Amino acid sequence: MLSGEEDLGAGYFYIPDGRNSIIIKSIRNNSPSTGHLIIPATVIKFSFNEQFVIAKTKDRIKNEDYYWIISKKDVVDIQKYRFKPQLDSALMSNILGPIDSATFQKELQQRAIDLRFY
């Protein structure tokens, strides 16, 4: 593992790097060293359980916060995708975001996601 990263389960990893902190999906051997960018910088908060990852990002240029929900229920078989656009589409089908705070709260309630940022 890389220094300081956190395994979020189902091949997702939080990679801390200050203003460049991100969440990736492992491509090979459940290792963060071979990952596909899922949530771009700057991830400032996250939480996870067996089924979901939630994250809050900060757009430093616009000075706005955005929210993300990753469903870990539907596993994407990365090995079956030969072309990056197809892989991007498959991976993003499990991700809702970026969304605003009101939409995020509504989605948490509708999906019965019992996670909080700490």
Contact map, one row per residue, 1 for C-alpha under 8 A:
1110100000000000000000000000001110000000000000000000000000000000000000000000000000000000000000000000000000000000000000
1111100000000000000000000000000110000000000000000000000000000000000000000000000000000000000000000000000000000000000000
1111100000000000000000000000000000000000000000000000000000000000000000000000000000000000000000000000000000000000000000
0111110000000011000000000000000000000000000000000000000000000000000000000000000000000000000000000000000000000000000000
1111111000001111000000000000000100000000000000000000000000000000000000000000000000000000000000000000000000000000000000
0001111100001110000000000000000000000000000000000000000000000000000000000000000000000000000000000000000000000000000000
0000111110111100000000000000000000000000000000000000000000000000000000000000000000000000000000000000000000000000000000
0000011111111100000000000000000000000000000000011000100000000000000000000000000000000000000000000000000000000000000000
0000001111111000000000000000000000000000000000000100000000000000000000000000000000000000000000000000000000000000000000
0000000111110000000000000000000000000000000000000000000000000000000000010010000000000000000000000000000000000000000000
0000001111111000000000001110011000000000000000000000000000000000000000000000000000000000000000000000000000000000000000
0000001111111100000000111100000100000000000000000000000000000000000000000000000000000000000000000000000000000000000000
0000111110111110000000111100000100000000000000000000000000000000000000000000000000000000000000000000000000000000000000
0000111100011111000011110000000000000000000000000000000000000000000000000000000000000000000000000000000000000000000000
0001110000001111100011110000000000000000000000000000000000000000000000000000000000000000000000000000000000000000000000
0001100000000111110111000000000000000000000000000000000000000000000000000000000000000000000000000000000000000000000000
0000000000000011111111000000000000000000000000000000000000000000000000000000000000000000000000000000000000000000000000
0000000000000001111110000000000000000000010000000000000000000000000000000000000000000000000000000000000000000000000000
0000000000000000111110000000000000000000110000000000000000000000000000000000000000000000000000000000000000000000000000
0000000000000001111111000000000000000001111000000000000000000000000000000000000000000000000000000000000000000000000000
0000000000000111111111100000000000000001111100000000000000000000000000000000000000000000000000000000000000000000000000
0000000000000111100111110000000000001111111000000000000000000000000000000000000000000000000000000000000000000000000000
0000000000011110000011111000000000001111001000000000000000000000000000000000000000000000000000000000000000000000000000
0000000000011110000001111100000100111110000000000000000000000000000000000000000000000000000000000000000000000000000000
0000000000111000000000111110000100111100000000000000000000000000000000000000000000000000000000000000000000000000000000
0000000000111000000000011111111111110000000000000000000000000000000000000000000000000000000000000000000000000000000000
0000000000100000000000001111111001110000000000000000000000000000000000000000011000000000000000000000000000000000000000
0000000000000000000000000111111001100000000000000000000000000000000000000000000000000000000000000000000000000000000000
0000000000000000000000000111111000000000000000000000000000000000000000000000000000000000000000000000000000000000000000
0000000000100000000000000111111100000000000000000000000000000000000000000000000000000000000000000000000000000000000000
1000000000100000000000000111111111100000000000000000000000000000000000000000000000000000000000000000000000000000000000
1100100000011000000000011100011111100000000000000000000000000000000000000000000000000000000000000000000000000000000000
1100000000000000000000000100001111100000000000000000000000000000000000000000000000000000000000000000000000000000000000
0000000000000000000000000111001111110000000000000000000000000000000000000000000000000000000000000000000000000000000000
0000000000000000000000011111001111111000000000000000000000000000000000000000000000000000000000000000000000000000000000
0000000000000000000000011110000001111100000000000000000000000000000000000000000000000000000000000000000000000000000000
0000000000000000000001111000000000111111000000000000000000000000000000000000000000000000000000000000000000000000000000
0000000000000000000001111000000000011111000000000000000000000000000000000000000000000000001100000000000000000000000000
0000000000000000000001110000000000001111101000000000000000000000000100000000000000000000000000000000000000000000000000
0000000000000000000111100000000000001111111000000000000010000000000000000000000000000000000000000000000000000000000000
0000000000000000001111000000000000000011111000000000000011100000000000000000000000000000000000000000000000000000000000
0000000000000000011111000000000000000001111100000000000011110000000000000000000000000000000000000000000000000000000000
0000000000000000000111100000000000000011111111000000001111000000000000000000000000000000000000000000000000000000000000
0000000000000000000010000000000000000000011111000000001111000000000000000000000000000000000000000000000000000000000000
0000000000000000000000000000000000000000001111100000001110000000000000000000000000000000000000000000000000000000000011
0000000000000000000000000000000000000000001111110000111100000000000000000000000000000000000000000000000000000000000011
0000000000000000000000000000000000000000000011111000111000000000000000000000000000000000000000000000000000000000001111
0000000100000000000000000000000000000000000001111111110000000000000000000000000000000000000000000000000000000000001000
0000000100000000000000000000000000000000000000111111100000000000000000000000000000000000000000000000000000000000001000
0000000010000000000000000000000000000000000000011111000000000000000000010000000000000000000000000000000000000000000000
0000000000000000000000000000000000000000000000011111100000000000000000111000000000000000000000000000000000000000000000
0000000000000000000000000000000000000000000000011111110000000000000011111000000000000000000000000000000000000000100000
0000000100000000000000000000000000000000000001111011111000000000000011110000000000000000000000000000000000000000000000
0000000000000000000000000000000000000000000001110001111100000000001111000000000000000000000000000000000000000000001000
0000000000000000000000000000000000000000001111100000111110000000001110000000000000000000000000000000000000000000000000
0000000000000000000000000000000000000000001111000000011111000000111100000000000000000000000000000000000000000000000000
0000000000000000000000000000000000000001111110000000001111100000111000000000000000000000000000000000000000000000000000
0000000000000000000000000000000000000000111100000000000111110011110000000000000000000000000000000000000000000000000000
0000000000000000000000000000000000000000110000000000000011111111110000000000000000000000000000000000000000000000000000
0000000000000000000000000000000000000000010000000000000001111111000000000000000000000000000000000000000000000000000000
0000000000000000000000000000000000000000000000000000000000111110000000000000000000000000000000000000000000000000000000
0000000000000000000000000000000000000000000000000000000000111111000000000000000000000000000000000000000000000000000000
0000000000000000000000000000000000000000000000000000000001111111100000000000000000000000000000000000000000000000000000
0000000000000000000000000000000000000000000000000000000001110111110000000000000000000000000000000000000000000000000000
0000000000000000000000000000000000000000000000000000000111100011111000000000000000000000000000000001100000000000000000
0000000000000000000000000000000000000000000000000000000111100001111100000000000000000000000000001111100000000000000000
0000000000000000000000000000000000000000000000000000011110000000111110000000000000000000000000001111100100000000000000
0000000000000000000000000000000000000010000000000000011100000000011111000000000000000000000000111110000100000000000000
0000000000000000000000000000000000000000000000000001111000000000001111100000000000000000000000111000000000000000000000
0000000000000000000000000000000000000000000000000001110000000000000111110000000000000000000001110000000000000000000000
0000000000000000000000000000000000000000000000000011100000000000000011111100000000000000000001100000000000000000000000
0000000001000000000000000000000000000000000000000111100000000000000001111110000000000000000001000000000000000000000000
0000000000000000000000000000000000000000000000000011000000000000000000111110000000000000000000000000000000000000000000
0000000000000000000000000000000000000000000000000000000000000000000000111111000000000000000001000000000000000000000000
0000000001000000000000000000000000000000000000000000000000000000000000011111100000000000000000000000000000000000000000
0000000000000000000000000000000000000000000000000000000000000000000000000111110000000000011000000000000000000000000000
0000000000000000000000000000000000000000000000000000000000000000000000000011111110000000000000000000000000000000000000
0000000000000000000000000010000000000000000000000000000000000000000000000001111110000010000000000000000000000000000000
0000000000000000000000000010000000000000000000000000000000000000000000000000111111000000000000000000000000000000000000
0000000000000000000000000000000000000000000000000000000000000000000000000000111111000000000000000000000000000000000000
0000000000000000000000000000000000000000000000000000000000000000000000000000111111110110000000000000000000000000000000
0000000000000000000000000000000000000000000000000000000000000000000000000000001111110110000000000000000000000000000000
0000000000000000000000000000000000000000000000000000000000000000000000000000000011111110000000000000000000000000000000
0000000000000000000000000000000000000000000000000000000000000000000000000000000011111111000000000000000000000000000000
0000000000000000000000000000000000000000000000000000000000000000000000000000000000111111100000000000000000000000000000
0000000000000000000000000000000000000000000000000000000000000000000000000000000011111111110000000000000000000000000000
0000000000000000000000000000000000000000000000000000000000000000000000000000010011111111111000000000000000000000000000
0000000000000000000000000000000000000000000000000000000000000000000000000000000000011111111100000000000000000000000000
0000000000000000000000000000000000000000000000000000000000000000000000000000000000001111111110000000000000000000000000
0000000000000000000000000000000000000000000000000000000000000000000000000001000000000111111111000000000000000000000000
0000000000000000000000000000000000000100000000000000000000000000000000000001000000000011111111100000000000000000000000
0000000000000000000000000000000000000100000000000000000000000000000000000000000000000001111111110000000000000000000000
0000000000000000000000000000000000000000000000000000000000000000000000000000000000000000111111110000000000000000000000
0000000000000000000000000000000000000000000000000000000000000000000001110100000000000000011111110000000000000000000000
0000000000000000000000000000000000000000000000000000000000000000000111100000000000000000001111111000000000000000000000
0000000000000000000000000000000000000000000000000000000000000000000111000000000000000000000111111110000000000000000000
0000000000000000000000000000000000000000000000000000000000000000011110000000000000000000000000111110000000000000000000
0000000000000000000000000000000000000000000000000000000000000000011100000000000000000000000000011111000000000000000000
0000000000000000000000000000000000000000000000000000000000000000011100000000000000000000000000011111101100000000000000
0000000000000000000000000000000000000000000000000000000000000000111000000000000000000000000000000111111100000000000000
0000000000000000000000000000000000000000000000000000000000000000111000000000000000000000000000000011111110000000000000
0000000000000000000000000000000000000000000000000000000000000000000000000000000000000000000000000001111111000000000000
0000000000000000000000000000000000000000000000000000000000000000000000000000000000000000000000000011111111100000000000
0000000000000000000000000000000000000000000000000000000000000000001100000000000000000000000000000011111111110000000000
0000000000000000000000000000000000000000000000000000000000000000000000000000000000000000000000000000111111111000000000
0000000000000000000000000000000000000000000000000000000000000000000000000000000000000000000000000000011111111100000000
0000000000000000000000000000000000000000000000000000000000000000000000000000000000000000000000000000001111111110000000
0000000000000000000000000000000000000000000000000000000000000000000000000000000000000000000000000000000111111111110000
0000000000000000000000000000000000000000000000000000000000000000000000000000000000000000000000000000000011111111100000
0000000000000000000000000000000000000000000000000000000000000000000000000000000000000000000000000000000001111111100000
0000000000000000000000000000000000000000000000000000000000000000000000000000000000000000000000000000000000111111100000
0000000000000000000000000000000000000000000000000000000000000000000000000000000000000000000000000000000000011111110000
0000000000000000000000000000000000000000000000000001000000000000000000000000000000000000000000000000000000011111111000
0000000000000000000000000000000000000000000000000000000000000000000000000000000000000000000000000000000000010001111100
0000000000000000000000000000000000000000000000111000010000000000000000000000000000000000000000000000000000000000111110
0000000000000000000000000000000000000000000000100000000000000000000000000000000000000000000000000000000000000000011111
0000000000000000000000000000000000000000000011100000000000000000000000000000000000000000000000000000000000000000001111
0000000000000000000000000000000000000000000011100000000000000000000000000000000000000000000000000000000000000000000111
